[in-house]
Amino acid sequence: MRIAISSDHGGNNLRREIMQLLGELNISYEDFGPQSADSVDYPDYAKPVTEGVASGEFDKGILICGTGIGMSIAANKIKGIRCALVHDLFSAKATRCHNDSNVLAMGERVIGPGLAREIAKVWLETDFEGGRHTRRVEKIAELEQ
Protein backbone atom coordinates (compact mmCIF):
# COMPACT_ATOMS: atom_id res chain seq x y z
CA MET A 1 0.00 0.00 0.00
CA ARG A 2 1.23 3.48 -0.87
CA ILE A 3 -0.24 6.54 0.88
CA ALA A 4 -0.15 10.24 -0.02
CA ILE A 5 -0.46 12.53 3.01
CA SER A 6 -0.74 16.27 3.44
CA SER A 7 -2.06 19.00 5.68
CA ASP A 8 -2.29 22.72 5.92
CA HIS A 9 -0.67 24.67 8.76
CA GLY A 10 -3.57 23.74 11.07
CA GLY A 11 -2.85 20.05 10.66
CA ASN A 12 0.94 19.93 10.78
CA ASN A 13 1.23 18.26 14.20
CA LEU A 14 -1.38 15.61 13.50
CA ARG A 15 0.15 14.93 10.06
CA ARG A 16 3.48 14.18 11.72
CA GLU A 17 1.74 11.86 14.19
CA ILE A 18 0.05 9.95 11.36
CA MET A 19 3.31 9.70 9.41
CA GLN A 20 4.88 8.15 12.50
CA LEU A 21 2.00 5.63 12.59
CA LEU A 22 2.50 4.81 8.90
CA GLY A 23 6.16 4.14 9.61
CA GLU A 24 5.27 1.87 12.54
CA LEU A 25 2.87 -0.04 10.26
CA ASN A 26 5.54 -0.29 7.53
CA ILE A 27 3.27 1.54 5.09
CA SER A 28 5.00 3.51 2.36
CA TYR A 29 3.97 7.16 2.14
CA GLU A 30 4.86 10.46 0.53
CA ASP A 31 4.46 13.71 2.44
CA PHE A 32 3.05 16.69 0.51
CA GLY A 33 2.50 18.88 3.57
CA PRO A 34 4.05 22.24 4.42
CA GLN A 35 7.37 22.19 6.20
CA SER A 36 6.70 25.28 8.31
CA ALA A 37 3.95 26.64 10.53
CA ASP A 38 3.28 29.54 8.14
CA SER A 39 -0.33 29.95 7.03
CA VAL A 40 -1.09 28.17 3.75
CA ASP A 41 -4.20 27.50 1.65
CA TYR A 42 -5.56 23.98 2.15
CA PRO A 43 -6.71 23.44 -1.48
CA ASP A 44 -3.09 23.74 -2.59
CA TYR A 45 -2.15 20.90 -0.24
CA ALA A 46 -5.16 18.70 -1.00
CA LYS A 47 -4.45 18.80 -4.74
CA PRO A 48 -1.27 16.66 -5.00
CA VAL A 49 -2.73 14.00 -2.71
CA THR A 50 -6.05 13.73 -4.54
CA GLU A 51 -4.51 13.87 -8.00
CA GLY A 52 -2.05 11.16 -6.96
CA VAL A 53 -4.83 8.91 -5.67
CA ALA A 54 -7.09 9.58 -8.66
CA SER A 55 -4.27 8.73 -11.09
CA GLY A 56 -3.42 5.49 -9.28
CA GLU A 57 0.05 6.64 -8.22
CA PHE A 58 -1.11 6.20 -4.60
CA ASP A 59 -3.59 3.70 -3.19
CA LYS A 60 -5.09 6.08 -0.64
CA GLY A 61 -4.65 9.56 0.76
CA ILE A 62 -4.85 11.26 4.14
CA LEU A 63 -5.58 14.97 4.53
CA ILE A 64 -5.55 17.01 7.72
CA CYS A 65 -6.48 20.60 8.48
CA GLY A 66 -7.88 22.37 11.53
CA THR A 67 -11.35 20.84 11.22
CA GLY A 68 -10.95 18.51 8.23
CA ILE A 69 -13.86 20.27 6.53
CA GLY A 70 -11.92 22.40 4.06
CA MET A 71 -9.68 19.53 3.03
CA SER A 72 -12.64 17.19 2.51
CA ILE A 73 -14.52 19.73 0.40
CA ALA A 74 -11.45 20.40 -1.76
CA ALA A 75 -10.67 16.69 -2.11
CA ASN A 76 -14.15 15.78 -3.28
CA LYS A 77 -13.88 18.21 -6.21
CA ILE A 78 -11.45 15.80 -7.88
CA LYS A 79 -13.00 13.15 -10.11
CA GLY A 80 -12.55 9.67 -8.66
CA ILE A 81 -12.05 10.83 -5.09
CA ARG A 82 -14.32 9.69 -2.29
CA CYS A 83 -13.03 11.62 0.70
CA ALA A 84 -14.61 11.04 4.09
CA LEU A 85 -14.27 13.41 7.02
CA VAL A 86 -13.95 11.14 10.05
CA HIS A 87 -13.69 11.84 13.76
CA ASP A 88 -14.77 8.49 15.25
CA LEU A 89 -13.92 4.81 14.82
CA PHE A 90 -17.36 3.69 13.63
CA SER A 91 -17.30 6.16 10.73
CA ALA A 92 -13.72 5.19 9.85
CA LYS A 93 -14.78 1.59 9.40
CA ALA A 94 -18.13 2.34 7.75
CA THR A 95 -16.69 4.66 5.12
CA ARG A 96 -14.31 1.96 3.97
CA CYS A 97 -16.83 -0.91 4.17
CA HIS A 98 -19.74 0.90 2.53
CA ASN A 99 -18.33 3.85 0.56
CA ASP A 100 -14.90 2.57 -0.49
CA SER A 101 -13.46 5.95 0.53
CA ASN A 102 -10.00 6.48 -0.88
CA VAL A 103 -9.10 9.64 1.03
CA LEU A 104 -9.43 10.21 4.78
CA ALA A 105 -9.80 13.73 6.19
CA MET A 106 -9.39 14.61 9.86
CA GLY A 107 -9.28 17.80 11.94
CA GLU A 108 -6.40 18.47 14.31
CA ARG A 109 -8.48 20.97 16.29
CA VAL A 110 -11.30 18.44 16.64
CA ILE A 111 -9.57 15.22 17.76
CA GLY A 112 -6.41 14.34 19.61
CA PRO A 113 -3.46 12.36 18.31
CA GLY A 114 -4.42 9.11 20.05
CA LEU A 115 -7.87 8.94 18.48
CA ALA A 116 -6.50 10.12 15.12
CA ARG A 117 -3.99 7.26 15.10
CA GLU A 118 -6.77 4.75 15.89
CA ILE A 119 -8.99 6.20 13.16
CA ALA A 120 -6.23 6.07 10.57
CA LYS A 121 -5.32 2.49 11.51
CA VAL A 122 -8.93 1.28 11.29
CA TRP A 123 -9.44 3.13 8.00
CA LEU A 124 -6.25 1.71 6.49
CA GLU A 125 -6.96 -1.85 7.59
CA THR A 126 -10.65 -2.03 6.61
CA ASP A 127 -11.61 -3.43 3.21
CA PHE A 128 -14.52 -2.44 1.00
CA GLU A 129 -17.36 -4.95 1.39
CA GLY A 130 -18.54 -4.70 -2.20
CA GLY A 131 -21.87 -6.41 -2.83
CA ARG A 132 -24.82 -4.04 -2.65
CA HIS A 133 -22.42 -1.20 -1.81
CA THR A 134 -20.73 -1.47 -5.22
CA ARG A 135 -23.88 -0.28 -6.96
CA ARG A 136 -24.03 2.75 -4.68
CA VAL A 137 -20.37 3.66 -5.19
CA GLU A 138 -20.91 3.37 -8.95
CA LYS A 139 -23.85 5.78 -8.65
CA ILE A 140 -21.59 8.24 -6.83
CA ALA A 141 -19.14 8.04 -9.75
CA GLU A 142 -21.98 8.77 -12.17
CA LEU A 143 -22.59 12.07 -10.37
CA GLU A 144 -19.08 13.28 -11.24
CA GLN A 145 -18.80 15.64 -14.15
Backbone as CSV, one residue per row, in Angstrom:
resi,resn,N_x,N_y,N_z,CA_x,CA_y,CA_z,C_x,C_y,C_z
1,MET,0.848,-1.183,0.000,0.000,0.000,0.000,0.887,1.237,0.000
2,ARG,0.493,2.218,-0.792,1.233,3.480,-0.874,0.266,4.615,-0.573
3,ILE,0.616,5.474,0.387,-0.241,6.541,0.884,0.343,7.907,0.548
4,ALA,-0.511,8.822,0.121,-0.146,10.236,-0.020,-0.754,10.959,1.178
5,ILE,0.025,11.827,1.818,-0.464,12.532,3.005,-0.103,14.003,2.919
6,SER,-1.009,14.848,3.430,-0.742,16.273,3.439,-1.601,16.939,4.507
7,SER,-1.287,18.185,4.752,-2.065,19.004,5.680,-1.866,20.458,5.297
8,ASP,-2.625,21.300,5.962,-2.290,22.715,5.918,-1.588,23.018,7.247
9,HIS,-1.365,24.295,7.529,-0.671,24.673,8.764,-1.425,24.214,10.016
10,GLY,-2.754,24.151,9.933,-3.574,23.742,11.075,-3.536,22.258,11.359
11,GLY,-2.922,21.493,10.479,-2.852,20.048,10.656,-1.453,19.487,10.722
12,ASN,-0.457,20.372,10.792,0.944,19.928,10.782,1.272,18.903,11.858
13,ASN,0.870,19.158,13.095,1.232,18.261,14.198,0.585,16.891,14.033
14,LEU,-0.684,16.881,13.674,-1.376,15.612,13.501,-0.836,14.849,12.284
15,ARG,-0.454,15.574,11.234,0.154,14.928,10.065,1.425,14.186,10.472
16,ARG,2.253,14.824,11.265,3.483,14.179,11.724,3.179,12.932,12.560
17,GLU,2.145,13.014,13.373,1.737,11.865,14.188,1.284,10.702,13.297
18,ILE,0.532,10.998,12.257,0.048,9.948,11.357,1.194,9.397,10.510
19,MET,2.139,10.228,10.125,3.314,9.704,9.407,4.112,8.753,10.287
20,GLN,4.205,9.054,11.569,4.883,8.148,12.496,4.139,6.811,12.545
21,LEU,2.807,6.857,12.599,2.005,5.633,12.593,2.251,4.832,11.316
22,LEU,2.256,5.509,10.173,2.501,4.812,8.904,3.849,4.100,8.928
23,GLY,4.855,4.764,9.476,6.164,4.137,9.612,6.115,2.909,10.503
24,GLU,5.405,3.004,11.624,5.271,1.866,12.537,4.566,0.693,11.875
25,LEU,3.625,0.998,10.963,2.872,-0.044,10.265,3.584,-0.517,8.994
26,ASN,4.774,0.039,8.746,5.542,-0.285,7.534,4.750,-0.006,6.263
27,ILE,4.037,1.111,6.264,3.272,1.540,5.095,4.046,2.665,4.424
28,SER,4.286,2.507,3.142,5.000,3.510,2.359,4.129,4.748,2.182
29,TYR,4.742,5.925,2.318,3.973,7.161,2.140,4.854,8.252,1.557
30,GLU,4.181,9.247,0.983,4.859,10.459,0.527,4.162,11.646,1.162
31,ASP,4.953,12.545,1.723,4.458,13.712,2.440,4.410,14.917,1.499
32,PHE,3.226,15.488,1.345,3.046,16.686,0.513,2.727,17.910,1.366
33,GLY,2.877,17.800,2.673,2.499,18.880,3.572,3.532,19.980,3.678
34,PRO,3.126,21.117,4.239,4.046,22.242,4.417,5.101,21.912,5.467
35,GLN,6.263,22.468,5.292,7.368,22.185,6.201,7.583,23.292,7.228
36,SER,6.637,24.224,7.301,6.704,25.283,8.310,5.306,25.506,8.872
37,ALA,5.226,26.326,9.898,3.947,26.642,10.531,3.273,27.849,9.889
38,ASP,3.859,28.385,8.819,3.277,29.540,8.145,1.915,29.192,7.561
39,SER,1.017,30.148,7.567,-0.326,29.948,7.035,-0.274,29.624,5.538
40,VAL,-1.006,28.586,5.148,-1.088,28.168,3.750,-2.547,27.906,3.399
41,ASP,-2.836,27.748,2.119,-4.195,27.497,1.650,-4.407,26.003,1.441
42,TYR,-5.354,25.429,2.178,-5.557,23.976,2.154,-5.833,23.390,0.776
43,PRO,-6.523,24.078,-0.165,-6.713,23.443,-1.476,-5.394,23.126,-2.188
44,ASP,-4.390,23.969,-1.968,-3.088,23.742,-2.593,-2.436,22.470,-2.074
45,TYR,-2.749,22.083,-0.857,-2.145,20.901,-0.242,-3.011,19.652,-0.396
46,ALA,-4.287,19.841,-0.695,-5.161,18.699,-1.005,-4.904,18.206,-2.423
47,LYS,-4.564,19.117,-3.311,-4.446,18.797,-4.739,-3.446,17.683,-5.059
48,PRO,-2.190,17.737,-4.604,-1.267,16.658,-5.001,-1.671,15.293,-4.453
49,VAL,-2.287,15.277,-3.288,-2.735,14.001,-2.709,-3.871,13.425,-3.551
50,THR,-4.879,14.240,-3.819,-6.046,13.734,-4.539,-5.716,13.397,-5.988
51,GLU,-4.903,14.194,-6.626,-4.505,13.873,-7.999,-3.692,12.589,-8.039
52,GLY,-2.846,12.377,-7.033,-2.049,11.156,-6.961,-2.905,9.921,-6.731
53,VAL,-3.921,10.035,-5.907,-4.827,8.914,-5.666,-5.689,8.663,-6.902
54,ALA,-6.228,9.729,-7.483,-7.092,9.583,-8.662,-6.344,8.965,-9.841
55,SER,-5.057,9.262,-9.972,-4.265,8.731,-11.089,-3.791,7.297,-10.846
56,GLY,-3.897,6.833,-9.606,-3.425,5.492,-9.278,-1.990,5.445,-8.796
57,GLU,-1.330,6.603,-8.735,0.046,6.638,-8.223,0.087,6.218,-6.746
58,PHE,-0.975,6.572,-6.009,-1.114,6.202,-4.605,-2.400,5.415,-4.429
59,ASP,-2.404,4.504,-3.467,-3.590,3.698,-3.193,-4.647,4.485,-2.428
60,LYS,-4.192,5.297,-1.483,-5.093,6.080,-0.642,-4.390,7.367,-0.243
61,GLY,-5.205,8.307,0.287,-4.649,9.557,0.759,-5.199,9.934,2.116
62,ILE,-4.425,10.734,2.837,-4.850,11.256,4.138,-4.607,12.758,4.134
63,LEU,-5.649,13.520,4.499,-5.581,14.974,4.527,-6.000,15.484,5.901
64,ILE,-5.272,16.479,6.394,-5.550,17.010,7.722,-5.492,18.531,7.684
65,CYS,-6.508,19.155,8.263,-6.478,20.604,8.477,-7.034,20.851,9.876
66,GLY,-7.381,22.069,10.188,-7.877,22.367,11.528,-9.130,21.584,11.882
67,THR,-10.098,21.570,10.974,-11.349,20.844,11.216,-11.512,19.621,10.319
68,GLY,-10.783,19.567,9.229,-10.952,18.514,8.227,-11.985,18.881,7.175
69,ILE,-12.767,19.896,7.438,-13.858,20.274,6.532,-13.330,20.822,5.215
70,GLY,-12.441,21.797,5.284,-11.917,22.405,4.055,-11.213,21.390,3.178
71,MET,-10.392,20.556,3.790,-9.681,19.530,3.029,-10.656,18.563,2.362
72,SER,-11.693,18.150,3.088,-12.637,17.186,2.508,-13.425,17.809,1.367
73,ILE,-13.806,19.056,1.487,-14.518,19.729,0.400,-13.622,19.827,-0.830
74,ALA,-12.386,20.272,-0.634,-11.452,20.397,-1.760,-11.190,19.040,-2.406
75,ALA,-10.979,18.024,-1.595,-10.668,16.687,-2.113,-11.796,16.147,-2.986
76,ASN,-13.021,16.344,-2.558,-14.155,15.777,-3.280,-14.482,16.511,-4.577
77,LYS,-13.739,17.531,-4.905,-13.881,18.206,-6.205,-13.133,17.457,-7.308
78,ILE,-12.261,16.537,-6.913,-11.446,15.805,-7.884,-12.163,14.517,-8.287
79,LYS,-12.315,14.324,-9.587,-12.997,13.145,-10.113,-12.292,11.877,-9.627
80,GLY,-13.086,10.939,-9.121,-12.545,9.672,-8.659,-12.222,9.639,-7.181
81,ILE,-12.361,10.769,-6.518,-12.052,10.827,-5.087,-13.335,10.697,-4.272
82,ARG,-13.249,9.838,-3.271,-14.321,9.690,-2.291,-13.679,9.940,-0.925
83,CYS,-13.665,11.199,-0.544,-13.030,11.616,0.702,-14.069,11.655,1.818
84,ALA,-13.731,11.049,2.934,-14.614,11.039,4.091,-13.959,11.785,5.250
85,LEU,-14.700,12.706,5.827,-14.273,13.413,7.024,-14.682,12.556,8.220
86,VAL,-13.702,12.107,8.985,-13.949,11.137,10.048,-13.352,11.612,11.365
87,HIS,-14.168,11.505,12.427,-13.693,11.844,13.761,-14.082,10.789,14.801
88,ASP,-14.461,9.578,14.329,-14.774,8.491,15.246,-14.473,7.155,14.564
89,LEU,-14.317,6.118,15.346,-13.923,4.811,14.820,-15.018,4.151,13.989
90,PHE,-16.273,4.293,14.396,-17.365,3.689,13.633,-17.394,4.231,12.205
91,SER,-17.281,5.540,12.063,-17.304,6.163,10.726,-16.080,5.761,9.907
92,ALA,-14.943,5.611,10.562,-13.724,5.195,9.847,-13.932,3.838,9.200
93,LYS,-14.534,2.928,9.942,-14.781,1.592,9.404,-15.896,1.625,8.359
94,ALA,-16.981,2.319,8.654,-18.133,2.345,7.754,-17.801,2.966,6.406
95,THR,-16.992,4.006,6.394,-16.690,4.664,5.120,-15.821,3.807,4.209
96,ARG,-15.064,2.908,4.789,-14.306,1.959,3.966,-15.210,0.803,3.531
97,CYS,-15.960,0.236,4.475,-16.830,-0.911,4.175,-17.906,-0.567,3.152
98,HIS,-18.557,0.570,3.321,-19.742,0.903,2.534,-19.490,1.873,1.392
99,ASN,-18.542,2.800,1.556,-18.331,3.852,0.560,-17.042,3.707,-0.226
100,ASP,-16.204,2.765,0.143,-14.897,2.572,-0.494,-14.138,3.896,-0.573
101,SER,-14.168,4.657,0.527,-13.462,5.945,0.530,-11.988,5.707,0.252
102,ASN,-11.411,6.609,-0.543,-10.000,6.476,-0.879,-9.150,7.611,-0.314
103,VAL,-9.805,8.571,0.327,-9.095,9.641,1.032,-9.782,9.845,2.383
104,LEU,-8.970,9.961,3.417,-9.428,10.210,4.778,-9.084,11.647,5.143
105,ALA,-10.048,12.379,5.679,-9.800,13.733,6.190,-10.074,13.739,7.693
106,MET,-9.219,14.452,8.416,-9.392,14.611,9.864,-9.046,16.044,10.258
107,GLY,-9.534,16.452,11.431,-9.281,17.797,11.938,-8.452,17.786,13.201
108,GLU,-7.293,18.429,13.147,-6.399,18.471,14.308,-7.013,19.211,15.482
109,ARG,-7.859,20.200,15.211,-8.477,20.971,16.291,-9.725,20.290,16.831
110,VAL,-10.088,19.150,16.251,-11.303,18.435,16.639,-10.985,17.187,17.450
111,ILE,-9.927,16.462,17.068,-9.575,15.217,17.761,-8.104,15.245,18.165
112,GLY,-7.787,14.449,19.141,-6.410,14.342,19.608,-5.623,13.309,18.830
113,PRO,-4.322,13.272,19.067,-3.463,12.358,18.314,-3.757,10.885,18.557
114,GLY,-4.133,10.515,19.767,-4.417,9.108,20.052,-5.594,8.596,19.240
115,LEU,-6.690,9.331,19.252,-7.866,8.941,18.481,-7.569,8.992,16.992
116,ALA,-6.841,9.999,16.551,-6.504,10.118,15.119,-5.711,8.910,14.648
117,ARG,-4.773,8.450,15.457,-3.995,7.262,15.102,-4.897,6.036,14.991
118,GLU,-5.829,5.880,15.933,-6.769,4.753,15.888,-7.652,4.818,14.643
119,ILE,-8.145,6.012,14.337,-8.992,6.199,13.157,-8.223,5.818,11.901
120,ALA,-7.031,6.353,11.767,-6.227,6.072,10.568,-5.950,4.577,10.443
121,LYS,-5.621,3.927,11.543,-5.321,2.488,11.515,-6.551,1.689,11.084
122,VAL,-7.699,1.973,11.670,-8.935,1.276,11.290,-9.244,1.524,9.817
123,TRP,-9.135,2.771,9.386,-9.437,3.133,8.001,-8.501,2.417,7.029
124,LEU,-7.229,2.365,7.359,-6.246,1.715,6.490,-6.427,0.203,6.434
125,GLU,-6.876,-0.388,7.511,-6.964,-1.849,7.585,-8.327,-2.420,7.202
126,THR,-9.304,-1.558,6.929,-10.651,-2.031,6.611,-10.833,-2.105,5.100
127,ASP,-11.348,-3.220,4.640,-11.606,-3.428,3.210,-13.027,-3.018,2.832
128,PHE,-13.206,-2.712,1.574,-14.523,-2.436,1.004,-15.294,-3.744,0.938
129,GLU,-16.548,-3.735,1.377,-17.363,-4.946,1.394,-17.879,-5.349,0.021
130,GLY,-17.996,-4.386,-0.885,-18.541,-4.704,-2.203,-20.014,-5.023,-2.103
131,GLY,-20.461,-6.020,-2.863,-21.870,-6.411,-2.833,-22.794,-5.253,-3.177
132,ARG,-23.837,-5.094,-2.378,-24.820,-4.036,-2.648,-24.200,-2.637,-2.612
133,HIS,-23.078,-2.507,-1.916,-22.424,-1.202,-1.813,-21.744,-0.802,-3.128
134,THR,-21.369,-1.768,-3.929,-20.727,-1.475,-5.217,-21.644,-0.641,-6.096
135,ARG,-22.904,-1.016,-6.153,-23.878,-0.279,-6.960,-23.956,1.179,-6.506
136,ARG,-23.918,1.393,-5.231,-24.029,2.753,-4.685,-22.782,3.582,-4.987
137,VAL,-21.624,2.962,-4.860,-20.374,3.660,-5.189,-20.343,3.999,-6.676
138,GLU,-20.822,3.094,-7.508,-20.908,3.372,-8.953,-21.837,4.547,-9.226
139,LYS,-22.921,4.653,-8.479,-23.846,5.782,-8.650,-23.202,7.101,-8.219
140,ILE,-22.344,7.048,-7.215,-21.590,8.245,-6.829,-20.704,8.686,-7.996
141,ALA,-20.021,7.728,-8.614,-19.141,8.045,-9.747,-19.926,8.646,-10.899
142,GLU,-21.146,8.211,-11.101,-21.981,8.767,-12.168,-22.329,10.224,-11.934
143,LEU,-22.298,10.675,-10.689,-22.592,12.067,-10.373,-21.447,13.018,-10.759
144,GLU,-20.247,12.461,-10.910,-19.080,13.281,-11.240,-19.185,13.796,-12.656
145,GLN,-18.754,15.030,-12.822,-18.798,15.639,-14.152,-17.419,15.931,-14.661
